[in-house]
Amino acid sequence: MLTVVAFIVALSLLIAIHEYGHYRMAVACGVKVLRFSIGFGHTLLRWQPKGSPTEFVLAAFPLGGYVRMLDEREGPVDPAERHLAFNTQPLRSRALIVAAGPLANLLLAVLLYAAVNWGGVQMAAPLLAPPAAASVAERAGFTGGERVLRAGFEGDTPHEIVAFEDLRWLLTRAALEGRDVRLVLSGERGGEIERLLPLAAMDARDADASLLERIGIVAPLSRPEIGEVMAGGAAERAGLRAGDLVLSAGGTPMSDGRQLRQYIRDAVRDGQPVASMWRLQREGQALELEVRPEAVQQGGSVIGRIGAYVGVPPEMVTVQHGPLQGFWQGVVKTWEVSVLTLRTLGRMLVGEASLKNLSGPLTIADYAGRSASLGLTSYLVFLALISVSLGVLNLLPLPVLDGGHLMYYLWEGVTGRPVSEAWLERLQRAGVVVLALMMSIALFNDVTRLLG
């Protein structure tokens, strides 16, 4: 239920902002707006403010919206109101009205990111866990426990890394854009050391969890400590207690909770759990226990479970910015996400990135529910990300989108004449085909992700 509500709220808000951008700019340019609708289909709510020519409508299916303006191409217009029609406006006004929708979404993203910056949020510190085996980070000499002070693309000035999420975003961008990353780490005796992550040579086609696995920096460091122990579980039978710090398991040193969880998952051979000796530290005393996980079925495979929470929350930092800095950071983040979105779309077009990066309504709904369950801050960040995507996608030069209309106006501005009706019809048909194809791929990806 939370997923459905979060999805409807997110979609309705983003569509309303988009259409409101069109509406406000149309009114500012002196165009008569006949209807402002959120959603399609059966009308749920209808009202018209006194003295306003605009009818506001809330419809049953919130998968879109529209602003209907007075226009001679859509019906007869009273000669006395011809100056209020959209099609009679100068080119600059028409372009501003069309561009205002996507720009409103981008502005919303800036404000949402800024609101998160102003309010402050607890985030994991940039303290690195041991890298994934055979990853770029492991080959680069990372061992785990490093604290990242600054980082940036090779050739650029490294900037301060406050939280682990900042580092993860930088690494994702670097891998997708084919850039190496230079990191400045805190040294053992208070000095600084530099390390280079050679990500330019990676074949980064998908922006998913496997990308970070291949880079090797997936999650922040978490002490391999045992948390709550379930009654009757494998951990209780082995004698494990909450607060035990695991030093090694099966002779493998343990320095991170995620590392220990993966060890437990893999402690199965031919469908049967494998016991191993664990070295622990309990209340300052060292001891050894034999631990035999339970074999459980998950996603078509058999994995190990011990019936206890493994790993403590990572070290946290409070990230908060003042009014001006918070707003500027919102602008920067919106710009970075926009550029990355465009570059990824461009790489998909030439075959350098996988079409699996396209997501549709099912994935968006799933992420809406997950982010809402994590709290207001996560939901605001999700809204900002989707708002950027909506703004950028609508600016693409596809005839059925706002960017397509801007493409027509560019032609009109260069040649001095509008696109002919015959060409408009051909381009609209082509645009519908391309958009339908993109939506089909996105929906297929949604189903594959949810069933996979």
Sequence and secondary structure as in RCSB ss.txt:
>XXXX:A:sequence
MLTVVAFIVALSLLIAIHEYGHYRMAVACGVKVLRFSIGFGHTLLRWQPKGSPTEFVLAAFPLGGYVRMLDEREG
PVDPAERHLAFNTQPLRSRALIVAAGPLANLLLAVLLYAAVNWGGVQMAAPLLAPPAAASVAERAGFTGGERVLR
AGFEGDTPHEIVAFEDLRWLLTRAALEGRDVRLVLSGERGGEIERLLPLAAMDARDADASLLERIGIVAPLSRPE
IGEVMAGGAAERAGLRAGDLVLSAGGTPMSDGRQLRQYIRDAVRDGQPVASMWRLQREGQALELEVRPEAVQQGG
SVIGRIGAYVGVPPEMVTVQHGPLQGFWQGVVKTWEVSVLTLRTLGRMLVGEASLKNLSGPLTIADYAGRSASLG
LTSYLVFLALISVSLGVLNLLPLPVLDGGHLMYYLWEGVTGRPVSEAWLERLQRAGVVVLALMMSIALFNDVTRL
LG
>XXXX:A:secstr
 HHHHHHHHHHHHHHHHHHHHHHHHHHHTT  EEEEEEEEEEEEEEE  TT S EEEEEEEEEEEEEEE  TTTS
   GGGGGGSGGGS HHHHHHHHHHHHHHHHHHHHHHHHHHHHH EEEE SBB    TT HHHHTT  S  BEEE
EEETTS  EE  SHHHHHHHHHHHHHHT  EEEEEE TTS EEEEEE  TTS     SHHHHHHHT  SB    B
EEEE TTSHHHHHT  TT EEEEETTEE   HHHHHHHHHH EETTEE  EEEEEEETTEEEEEEE  EEEEETT
EEEEE SEEES    EEEE   HHHHHHHHHHHHHHHHHHHHHHHHHHHTTSS GGG   HHHHHHHHHHHHHH 
HHHHHHHHHHHHHHHHHHHTSS TTSHHHHHHHHHHHHHHSS   HHHHHHHHHHHHHHHHHHHHHHHHHHHHHH
H 
